[in-house]
Amino acid sequence: MDAAQALADLTEISAQIEGAVLAEGDGSVIASTFPREERGAELARAALELLAAADKSRADGQELVQLQAVTPRGSLFVVRDGGRVVAALTGAKPTVGLVFYDLKTCLRMLEREEAKAEKAEPAPAAKATETKPRVGKAASTRPKTSTKKKEEAPDEGS
């Protein structure tokens, strides 16, 4: 799954999301659901600016991981995880918890897929060994049990 597919899945499962963008922490757009690239870049930049302003206002110095900005016409949701940010626009009165859940799931799924891809990269070539298919009784995968009794050791004293 690539970033564009992750956003497509997001907008498919969450009917409340009208548009979304996935960006790096520096604002570079990874993927967007908007037909114009500029619109995705604008939303990513606005989302990061909101996060930066909110971070400055926190007394404890910790970064926010999610943010919702509400207007009479709709909401902007932003979720940050690691070095990535996903931002989404919704109509008025969205189901807040569900939208945040879907955005977090989108980031996690993308992260998992990238981790799988890294693991799947081929290791340095090792000596190839040919395995022959097992046929008949040798192909059985059930554990074998022995029915033979162990022979008793003869008495040393006899």
N, C-alpha and C positions, 0 to 999 in steps of 0.2 A: 504494500500500500504506500503510495506516495502522498505528498502533502495535498495535492489537488484532490485526490480520491478521499482523503480524510475529511476535507471540507465538504465535498459532495455528499458523503455519508452523513455528515453533521446536519446539513440543510435538509436532507431527506428524512432523517428521524425526528428532527425538531422543526415542526411546521411554523413555530413562532419566529424562527430566525429568517430574516429577509435577506441578509447578506453578511458575509464574514470574510475575515482576512487572517492569515497566519504569517507572522513575521518573526525575524530574529530580534534580539534585544537591542540591536543598533538601528532598527527600523526598516531593514531591508526585507522586502516582501518575498515570502517563500511561495505562497499561493493565495489566490483570492477568488471569490465567487462573482465578483463584479466584472461586467463585460469590458469596462475601461480600466486599464492598468493604473491610471492616475487616481481613480477612486479608491482602489485598494491601498495605494501608497498614502493617500490622505487619511484614511481611517487608521492605518497602522501608526502614522505619525501622531494623530490626535490621541490615540489610545496610550501611546508611550508618554506623551506630554501630561495626560491626566494622571497616569501612574507616578510620574516624577513629582508632580505637584502634590499629590496625596502623600507620597513618601516624605517630602519635606515637612509636611504638617504633623507627622507622627513624632511624638516626644521620645518614644523608645528606640527610634532609629531602625526599626525593622521594616523590610519591604512588604508592601501589600501583595497579596497573591490573587485577589479578585476585587473588582470594582464595578459598580453599576451607576450610570448617570441617567437620570430620568428627566424627560421633557413631556409636555402635554401630548406630543405626537408619537412618542416611542422612547425606547431605551437603548443605551449603549452598554454592552457588557464586555468586560476585559478580564482575562485570566492569564496569569503569568506562572510559568513553571520552568524552572531552570533558566536557560537562556532564550526561551521562546515565549511569544505572546500570541494569544488568539483573541480577536475582537469581533463582536457580532452586533448587528442592529436588529431590533425587534419593533413591532408595533406597540401601541399603548396597552398597558396592563398585562404584561407577560407573566407567566408562572416563573418567578425569579429563581427559586431553588432548582427547578428542572433545567432552565437555561444554563445556569452555572454548572450543573452536573454534566450536561451534554458537552459543554466547552472543555471541561476538565477531562472527560472521557476521550474527546478528540485528541487532546495533547498526549494523553497516556497511550492511546492506541498507536499513534505515530511514533512515539518513543519506543514502544515494544517492537514495532515492525523494523525500525532502524537497528535495534539491538540484535534482532534475528538475522538481519542482512549482514551485520558485522560478523556474527558467528558463522554464517554460511560461507563467508569468503574462504576460498580454498587455502589449505595449509601448504607449506612447502611440499613438493612432490616426494612421496615416500616410495619405497620399493613396492611395486605392484605384485600382488600375489593372486594367483588364479584359484578360485574355489570351484570345485566340481559339485554339481547338484547331487544331493543325496537321494537315493532311490530305495524303495522298499522299506524294510524294518529300520534301516539306518536313518530314515527321514523322520521317524517318530520323534515328537517333542515331549512325550510324557516321560515322567521319571521312571527309571527302571528299578525294580526291586528284585532282590535275589530270593529264591525260595529254597536254595540249598542250605542245609544246616552246616554250621561250622564243625569241623572234626574236632573231637576232644583230644587234648594232648594226652599221650600215654603216661601212665604212672611211672615215675622214676624209680620207685621202690620195687617193682615187680621183676 
